Each structure stands twice: as structure tokens, then as C-alpha cells.
Amino acid sequence: MTNVPRESIVHTDTIVLRGLTRADAVVSVNGVLVDVDSAGAFTATVILRAAPNLIEIVASDFKGNKVSAILTIIYIP
């Protein structure tokens, strides 16, 4: 998650986040668990409100390692 833009402006009320992590990681987006496939890829659909939206992505493994990112997505209808 090192090359993720931290702030974006969009004109649609739904975005799809895609990422790549370790295949054994547990990933959540705003506290909701998302599936991680055998290659470590994950996808999450987020519904936005017409305002700044904070989106927290957390990836962790069973050894206690954790990586997180907070994105600000500004939805302008």
C-alpha cells in the first residue's frame, strides 16, 4: 500500500478498491473483512457520501504484522 494516493476527488458515489497483499493476510476496509485470493489480491466496493470519505484499509497476518492506510475520497456529485 505504499504507492496509494492518499486523497482523490471522484464524481461517482461508488468506488472499487483493489489491492495486493500476502495470500495469508486478513484484510478489512472500514472494518469490514474482504476476501483475499490465493495470489493475495483483494477487491472491495465502497459506497460514498457527498462529502470527504475516510477509508481505512488494514492488512494483518497471524504473526501480528499489520499495515494500514487511510484514504480520503471526496465525492462531488
C-alpha positions in Angstrom: 0.0 0.0 0.0 3.0 2.3 -0.4 2.0 3.8 -3.7 -1.6 4.6 -2.9 -2.7 8.2 -3.4 -4.0 9.5 -0.1 -6.6 11.8 -1.5 -8.8 11.7 -4.6 -11.8 13.5 -5.9 -14.4 11.4 -7.7 -17.8 12.1 -9.3 -19.4 8.8 -8.7 -20.9 7.5 -5.5 -19.3 4.1 -5.6 -15.6 3.1 -5.9 -13.9 -0.2 -6.2 -10.6 -0.6 -4.3 -8.2 -3.2 -5.4 -5.0 -4.2 -3.7 -2.4 -6.9 -3.3 -1.1 -8.4 -0.1 0.2 -11.7 1.1 -2.1 -14.6 0.5 -2.3 -15.4 4.2 -3.3 -11.9 5.2 -6.6 -10.7 6.6 -7.8 -7.5 5.0 -10.5 -5.1 6.2 -11.9 -2.0 4.6 -13.6 0.4 7.1 -13.8 -2.6 9.5 -15.5 -5.0 7.0 -13.5 -8.1 6.1 -12.8 -8.6 2.4 -11.8 -11.8 0.7 -8.1 -12.3 -0.2 -7.5 -14.8 -3.0 -4.6 -17.3 -3.3 -2.4 -14.7 -5.0 -3.1 -12.1 -2.3 -5.4 -9.9 -4.4 -8.4 -8.3 -2.9 -11.3 -6.1 -4.1 -13.8 -4.0 -2.1 -16.7 -1.8 -3.2 -17.2 1.3 -1.1 -20.3 3.5 -1.3 -19.5 7.2 -0.8 -21.5 10.1 0.6 -21.3 13.5 -0.9 -18.5 14.8 1.3 -15.0 13.7 2.3 -15.0 10.0 3.0 -12.2 8.4 5.1 -11.5 4.8 4.1 -9.2 2.7 6.3 -7.6 -0.3 4.8 -5.9 -2.8 7.2 -3.9 -5.9 6.3 -2.6 -8.1 9.0 -1.3 -11.7 9.4 -1.4 -14.3 12.1 2.1 -13.3 13.3 0.9 -9.9 14.4 2.3 -7.9 11.4 0.0 -5.1 10.4 -0.1 -2.5 7.6 -2.7 0.2 7.3 -3.6 3.1 5.1 -6.2 5.8 5.4 -7.5 7.3 2.1 -9.6 10.4 1.7 -12.0 10.2 -1.2 -14.0 13.3 -1.9 -17.2 12.6 -3.8 -18.6 15.6 -5.7 -21.9 14.7 -7.4 
